[in-house]
Amino acid sequence: MSVWTEDRIARLKTLWPLGWSAQRIADALGEDVTRSAVLGKVHRMKLSAGRPSATRGHQPAAAPAVARAAPERTPRPAPVRTAAGPAVAAAAPPFGIATILSVRRCDCRFPYGEPGSPAFRLCGRPVARGVFCAAHADIAYQRKPQSVEALMQLAGLA
């Protein structure tokens, strides 16, 4: 028996043109539908030909009622442009704006609070270096001062 009922096919035809990812559609259709099954069905039905590309700046349309609610995120502070050229992050916020569940790959992971407590947060601002924003990278990545003897030994002079 196929997982593709008439109802699921109709929902796929509705969600795919809205720009939803295959994984998101699979989650909305139920536990027995996988991302690969969605991609295969899209390919067989030739639905991808009319879909706008996400790489060209297309923003997916608002989610219809069949979707699960996404976790809410607080907007991030924007980088500040200086006369020196590249964008420099503003001062570190006094509290985190992301949770462990909402932080993304390109978000600062500087912790605020005690892990395990309900108030625990992560910075959540855009990453500048490593896994931290510019303000937190300055705190986290500090060069270890080296003595003159250590430098001479490194150069092979001692």
For each residue, the residues with C-beta under 8 A, 3 or more apart:
1:
2: 5
3: 8 30 32 33 37
4: 8 9 37 41
5: 2 8 9
6: 9 10
7: 10 11
8: 3 4 5 11 12 29 30 33
9: 4 5 6 12 13 41 45
10: 6 7 13 14
11: 7 8 14 15 25 28 29 66
12: 8 9 15 16 25 29 38 41 42 45 47
13: 9 10 16 17 45 47
14: 10 11 17 18 64 66
15: 11 12 18 20 24 25 28 64 66 67
16: 12 13 20 25 42 47 48 51
17: 13 14 47 50 51
18: 14 15 60 61 63 64
19: 51 52 54 58 59 60 61
20: 15 16 24 25 28 60 63 67
21: 24 25
22: 25 26 35 36 38 39 42
23: 26 27 35 38
24: 15 20 21 27 28 67
25: 11 12 15 16 20 21 22 28 29 33 38
26: 22 23 29 33 34 35 37 38
27: 23 24 68
28: 11 15 20 24 25 66 67 68
29: 8 11 12 25 26 33 38
30: 3 8 33
31:
32: 3
33: 3 8 25 26 29 30 37 38
34: 26 37 38
35: 22 23 26 38 39
36: 22 39 40
37: 3 4 26 33 34 40 41
38: 12 22 23 25 26 29 33 34 35 41 42
39: 22 35 36 42 43
40: 36 37 43 44
41: 4 9 12 37 38 44 45
42: 12 16 22 38 39 45 47 48
43: 39 40 46 48
44: 40 41
45: 9 12 13 41 42
46: 43 49
47: 12 13 16 17 42 50 51
48: 16 42 43 51
49: 46
50: 17 47
51: 16 17 19 47 48
52: 19 56 58
53: 56 58
54: 19 58 60
55:
56: 52 53
57:
58: 19 52 53 54
59: 19
60: 18 19 20 54
61: 18 19
62:
63: 18 20 67 70
64: 14 15 18 67
65:
66: 11 14 15 28
67: 15 20 24 28 63 64
68: 27 28
69:
70: 63
71: 99 101 102
72: 102
73: 97 98 102 124
74: 97 98 124
75:
76: 97 124 125 126
77: 90 93 125
78:
79: 87 88 89 90 126
80: 87 88 89 90
81: 87 88
82: 85 86 87 88
83:
84: 88
85: 82
86: 82
87: 79 80 81 82
88: 79 80 81 82 84 134
89: 79 80 125 126 128 133 134 135
90: 77 79 80 135
91: 135
92: 110 123 133 135 136 139
93: 77 96 97 123 125
94:
95: 112 121
96: 93 110 111 112 113 120 121 122 123 124
97: 73 74 76 93 121 123 124 125
98: 73 74 102 103 104 107 121 122 123 124
99: 71 102 103 120 121 122
100: 103 120 122
101: 71
102: 71 72 73 98 99 124
103: 98 99 100 107 109 122 124
104: 98 107
105:
106: 126 127
107: 98 103 104 122 123 124 125 126 127
108: 122 123 124 125 126 127 131 132 133 136
109: 103 122 123 131 132
110: 92 96 122 123 132 133 136 139 140
111: 96 115 120 121 122
112: 95 96 120 121 122 123
113: 96 117 119 120 121
114: 117 119 120
115: 111 120
116: 120
117: 113 114 120
118:
119: 113 114
120: 96 99 100 111 112 113 114 115 116 117
121: 95 96 97 98 99 111 112 113 124
122: 96 98 99 100 103 107 108 109 110 111 112
123: 92 93 96 97 98 107 108 109 110 112 132 133 136
124: 73 74 76 96 97 98 102 103 107 108 121
125: 76 77 89 93 97 107 108 133 135
126: 76 79 89 106 107 108 133
127: 106 107 108 130 131 132 133
128: 89 132 133 134 137
129: 132 134 137 141
130: 127 137 140 141
131: 108 109 127
132: 108 109 110 123 127 128 129 136 137 139 140 141
133: 89 92 108 110 123 125 126 127 128 136 137
134: 88 89 128 129 137 138
135: 89 90 91 92 125 138 139
136: 92 108 110 123 132 133 139 140
137: 128 129 130 132 133 134 140 141
138: 134 135 141 142
139: 92 110 132 135 136 142
140: 110 130 132 136 137
141: 129 130 132 137 138
142: 138 139
143:
144:
145:
146: 150 151 154
147: 150 151
148: 151 152
149: 152 153 158
150: 146 147 153 154
151: 146 147 148 154 155
152: 148 149 155 157 158
153: 149 150 156 157 158
154: 146 150 151
155: 151 152 158
156: 153
157: 152 153
158: 149 152 153 155
